[in-house]
Amino acid sequence: MRVTRHPYAIEGWGVGELWLGDGRVVLAHDPPAARASETPAPAAAPLLRAPPLRPPRGTPGAPTDTLSAKPSRERDVFVEDLLQRIHRYFAGERVSFVDLELDLAGATAFQREAARVLQHVPWGDVVTYGELAGLAGYPRAARAAGSFCADNRFWLFLPCHRVVGAGGIGGYGSLGLSYKRRLLRLEGHAAL
């Protein structure tokens, strides 16, 4: 599969990247928060345990920055549509990414079901880690749901910010709770 890298900038949020191949999302880095609260985010904030922004060629599990020799109009339309949808999301518009095909190669049966369920959690709603596991058909796998969210490489397309702990907001990787709350507030949720 040929994979293309598409960086994008969201004013007030930062710079993110999409890695796309064969009409699927292979990897999506979220933009580090430009201002998650009143204080600026650290300059080198890691991105939810995902590979570095420019992984060296040959890094296991990371796509290579390969461009197709012949541009495809269909591919260009897909990329442009996806980037516009991301910008509309950050402008506060209710945008769905349910139709996106994600590259889930190597995912377990639980991870595939959790991804399917999570893609359908609506804008502004939340589920607990236990509810996510139960809806995926694994009612005793709340901790596995937490691990699944921590390792999410499709940040906005599998919206783990909509998954909370039974007793509160839960975690959100290295970007922290202020970033998670900011995403939830963007969607009109009270942000726990």
Number of C-alpha atoms within 10 A of each C-alpha: 10 13 21 21 20 15 15 16 14 16 12 13 16 14 16 17 18 22 19 24 21 13 15 15 21 23 25 24 24 22 20 23 24 18 16 20 12 6 8 10 17 12 9 7 13 17 20 21 14 18 18 11 16 12 14 13 11 9 10 9 11 18 23 18 16 13 12 11 7 6 9 10 9 10 15 11 11 15 17 13 12 16 18 11 17 20 17 13 18 17 13 13 14 15 16 17 16 16 9 13 13 20 17 16 8 9 11 10 11 17 20 15 18 23 25 15 18 24 19 15 19 16 18 17 13 22 19 20 26 22 21 26 26 17 16 21 15 17 13 12 18 19 12 18 26 23 13 18 26 18 15 23 24 23 20 19 22 22 21 27 25 25 25 23 16 13 7 10 18 18 19 20 17 13 20 16 17 17 22 24 21 19 22 20 15 19 21 14 16 11 21 10
